[in-house]
Amino acid sequence: MISSRPVKTATILCVDDEPKALSVRRLLLESAGYRVATALSGEEGIRIFKSQAVDAVIMDYWLLGMDGIETARELKRINPTIPIIVLSALTELPGESIGAADRWFLKGDDPAYLLNAIKTMLESRS
Amino acid sequence: MSTTKVPMPEASSFAPVAPWGEHDRDSHGHVVQFYSEDVTLVETLGRFIGSALEAGDAAIVVATKAHRDGLHRQLESRGLNVESAIEEGRYVALDAAETMAEIMVDDWPDESRFANHVGGIITRARSAAEGVKKSRTSLIIEPRVAVFGEMVALLWADGKHPSAIRLEQLWNDLAKTHSFSLRCAYPMAGFHRQEHSEPFLKICAEHSAVIPGESYTSLNNEADRLRNISQLQQKAQALDAEIAERKEAQESLHLRELALQDAVQHAAMGKLAAIIAHEINNPLEVIANVFFLLRDHPSLDEGARSLAHIAEEEISRVRQIANQTLAFYRESGKPISISLNHVLDGVLDIYARSLKVNGVSVEKKFKVDREILGFPVEIRQVFVNLIGNALQAMPEGGVLRIGIRDSSELVKNSRLAGVRVNVTDTGVGIPAKYRDKLFQPFVTTRAEKGTGLGLWVSRGIVQKLGGTIRFRAGKIRGKTITSFSVFIPTSPDELDRVS
């Protein structure tokens, strides 16, 4: 599951139950040179994660069904080294989510921050 | 409850009065009697009026029907022929409410109506008594007139306290032109409140003598009375102390209620803030991503790209307003230990480029390196706002001074140790008209460029940490100096409270 591809061609799994947000985020990541896999729920995200090589995950916090933190925990259980970023529309995540993800970002922040963070996380893994 | 010396009515023609115990037999003076039971009043009235009628003198009773009837029975039990005294015209029993209607104008006792009406009754009764006395003896004996008036008590019961006191004064005035001995009576139950203390003293002041309630007058000897006075003084002392304690407890309760209301409001705002943040930030992310992609989109020409850039800047403003406002009500997570020096250095890093471009030099005086307990995002927000404001105030360059030092401050009546951060600039200053409302929401000196929320939010964050934020302005060597002083407590009690 751990990819040795260079950062620029890394595959990012994006999980979000909002299709519009998901498609624009895919464009953003693709514009930065990443390959993108998308899932509309935590459960679907776990299926994809198990079935293909993924280098990093960007996860919405507030998902219908299995939420972002539960999903992140499950992904970390499968692969403890996988970098996970949680995006939240809330100004801060509740305490119990600390440790489930590597980073969290506020939705609506400058996209450059997110791209920088992904780049840094992938570089530190490679 | 405090003891106040009661002055005697001035320029009264009332004869000097005997000690209190003699009043029942004393036919002079303007005496007020306080009573708890009607039967007590009627008994003492029986002695007062009865002794006058027995002596062939005149008596006037202006009372309620119940008291008139009770008195009538009391007089008859003394062997007096009441009907005969009425026929002779020397005993006049009037209804208090009806008599009051004769003398009141617009709910206020009218001086001339009172003097004419009551004065006339006294004169007539006195003449009648004079006739009776003359018919009984050849000696010339001046008849006396005993008057019992209860109109004042009715006014008092109706809550018309100033009218009652005025009427007492009119009785005193009437005594300057007419000779009579007057008894007034008030039920003690009408003086049960703290605010009655002052008018009670005024009533006492209008009388030449006061007869206390039964609990005192029923005592038989001086030793018992002195004991009773001591008991009353002790009760008064205890009541004074209890009132003070209750006041304090009430104030404390009021403060707790306010704090609770504040907490409930804060929690409600927190929930609302979470919902609003969610609803704003979700679409904001999509928009921000779209404009980010448009920045270098090959299909756009320079003009379109410029418009996209303007839109991106405006999105940044929306983000700033939303997060400044909503972060304030965030309620999740636990506060952690934060180095203020690191926070300040981090914020100066953020502004490093702008400071350089604006020609602003930075003078740091970090005398201590203290850690405080709080939320890093919030603490950073305070100094991003203060330093950002300072930078905006110095478009032509200047000096930004950041000082950190140990300090203490009196917060809510306790002196707390803590750390103080001063952010001072030599910029354009804050116009006087804004200074009083700097920390109110939507107050900005920067027209459409400012949100007007920065200082309001900053103060909220600092106050949440148990601290204070203050503003000072002045001139040093012709330069305008604007300084914000943030005090954050570091004493353990405060840290516990914050966590």
Interface residues (C-beta under 8 A of the other chain):
Chain A: E18 K20 A21 V24 R25 L27 L28 S31 W62 L87 S88 A89 L90 T91 E92 L93 P94 G95 I98 L106 K107 G108 D109 D110 P111 A112
Chain B: A273 A274 A277 H278 E279 I280 N281 N282 L284 E285 V286 A288 N289 V290 F292 L293 I315 S316 R319 A322 N323 L326 A327 R330 S332 G333 K334 F375 V377
